């Protein structure tokens, strides 16, 4: 693992770069920070980072002076230096390039992906330097496994022989992904015991990078271990549903295919990510798609928030269809695409949260660290739900109505009353009812009924929960009342709705009329309301 130093006097830019880049993918284990050239030079002398990303215009000591000190005063030509520059810094950037800078990028236009690619290119250059300095064939092969580089066939053959695999044997690469942060040490010991029990006693688990391990296996070991891993992946599950993932390459005899076998094992991990099946074996699949149930789940997300404008829903659905209809070469590309929708979403609302930007950064970070597609989607849904819960999509909506909506959406799983909502936001129930009706064009109780039915429709479409379980999860104490209310809104029973194909064709999912502030009405006001306690929803 390499180390990096970020030098930037604008703290927001520094923290954004630190939090939004995936350093592990670039094989960078430690990231240091400095606010100017003087601080950076002190960190450099103390830590000797492998890579330095530095701004040019900074107080105390600028970037050019920092680079000059490293290159001339310390006579260091090995440390890779990347400069971050603005358009008006071109003359300084030219001077920096003449002092052996590896790369540069424009701060105003470079995306996270651009910077990520620069970092990965830089670490690959460092890998080549290490590989050239290492004369041991087996160690060279280890560098190939770690960094998927290239290696002469004779060196690869020597590495396989050192791993107990003769030249006439088929071999495969097994790549493991463990939730590294917080992963218990006993879990690693269980993994080691399983490997030893199912393969040769001298089989070693090779630590590739944080959370990634690889094994070189002969044909017999690959067969035995793949069966044991199916059980082990479930046993090593840790908090939050994060699991060990395993991908195995196809089998080959050619030592020259060692790097390709490592790539295939990585594709097996991607297959684990998209399907949740562990272990997964490379069968030639190079592209991965989003399962249909996940696509429907994402598309249906805004449908339970009845005050959302139709224009927003249309834009959201267009972007989600773009996310779910394409094929992805790997898990990273899916994460980046979904993160882009999260960023777009944060720009469409007038959320009451002051820390919206921080929450967006945190969401994209959680998505990038997710082990499976479903974990990614859960992170996105939580973030989107938080925004939709708190946003009126209209700056004219009174704060008390926003608070009432937030409370309603957060407590749909138990009986709600007008008095309870009014007490929570410190308002008189009669005043809240009048104000809510004026804004949303319906009473709080009618609105709660509408939201619950929309959410019930979503659960009926996307889960295998029984009708009774769905009713209970939405705060209905009696199934009969849920049945009556559901049929009142949809003209069909819950069971008929689930078995019908209407919703797939969009015939049953028509948006309601607009509310006063651009949202939607959940119930046609010409409908006859169901008789119920006006203050309590079962």
Secondary structure as UniProt FT lines:
FT   STRAND          2..7
FT   HELIX           11..20
FT   TURN            23..27
FT   STRAND          28..34
FT   HELIX           37..47
FT   STRAND          51..55
FT   HELIX           63..68
FT   HELIX           69..73
FT   STRAND          80..85
FT   HELIX           87..89
FT   HELIX           90..98
FT   TURN            99..100
FT   STRAND          103..106
FT   TURN            107..109
FT   HELIX           112..133
FT   HELIX           137..147
FT   HELIX           153..162
FT   TURN            163..164
FT   TURN            167..168
FT   STRAND          171..177
FT   TURN            181..182
FT   HELIX           185..198
FT   TURN            201..202
FT   STRAND          206..209
FT   TURN            210..211
FT   STRAND          212..218
FT   HELIX           219..235
FT   HELIX           239..241
FT   STRAND          245..248
FT   HELIX           255..257
FT   HELIX           258..275
FT   STRAND          280..281
FT   HELIX           292..299
FT   HELIX           301..304
FT   TURN            306..307
FT   HELIX           310..325
FT   HELIX           331..346
FT   TURN            347..348
FT   TURN            354..355
FT   HELIX           356..369
FT   HELIX           373..390
FT   TURN            395..396
FT   HELIX           399..410
FT   TURN            412..413
FT   STRAND          416..417
FT   HELIX           418..424
FT   TURN            425..426
FT   HELIX           429..440
FT   HELIX           444..462
FT   HELIX           467..473
FT   TURN            474..475
FT   HELIX           479..490
FT   HELIX           494..499
FT   HELIX           502..505
FT   TURN            516..517
FT   TURN            525..526
FT   TURN            534..535
FT   STRAND          536..537
//
